[in-house]
């Protein structure tokens, strides 16, 4: 089985983290603002780092 391309796996990670943050915000009735953007950026960076580390 061939692995997913880097861009696709990072995109899936970003979409999943967006959905997770939206679900958490919805369940806790909190405002999503800067904190969610920072979290998405951090998770995207983590995904890219994990994918690159796995490839090398």
N, C-alpha and C positions, 0 to 999 in steps of 0.2 A: 504494500500500500504506500502510495507516495504521500509525503507530508504536505501540509497546507503551505501556500506561499506566505512569506513574512507579512506582506501587506494585508492579506486576508485574515490571518490569525490576530494581528493587532486590531484590525477593524472589528472583528467579532468580540475581542476583549473590551474595546471601547463601548460598543453597543450594549454588551452585557453589564458593564459597570454603570452605564447610564440608567438602564432599567432597574438595577439593584438600588441605586441611589434614589431614584424616583419612588420605588416601592417603600423604602425605608422612610423617606420624607412623608409619604402619604400615610403610612401606618402611625407615625409619631406626630402628625399634624404640625410639622415644622416647615419653616420657610426655606426654600432652596435658593441659594444665591451664590455668593462668592465661595462658600465652603464646598458646595457641590462642584463648582468649576475647578477648584484646587484639587479635590479628590479625583475628578476625572483626569486631570492632567497628571497626577501622581500615578494613577493606575495605568494610564497610557505609557508613561515612561517605564514603569515596571514591566509591562508587557513587552515593550521593545527590548529592554535589557534581557529579559528571560529568553526571548526568541533568538537574539543575537548570541547569547551565551550558549544556547543549545546547538546552534549551527556550527560553532567553532570548537 
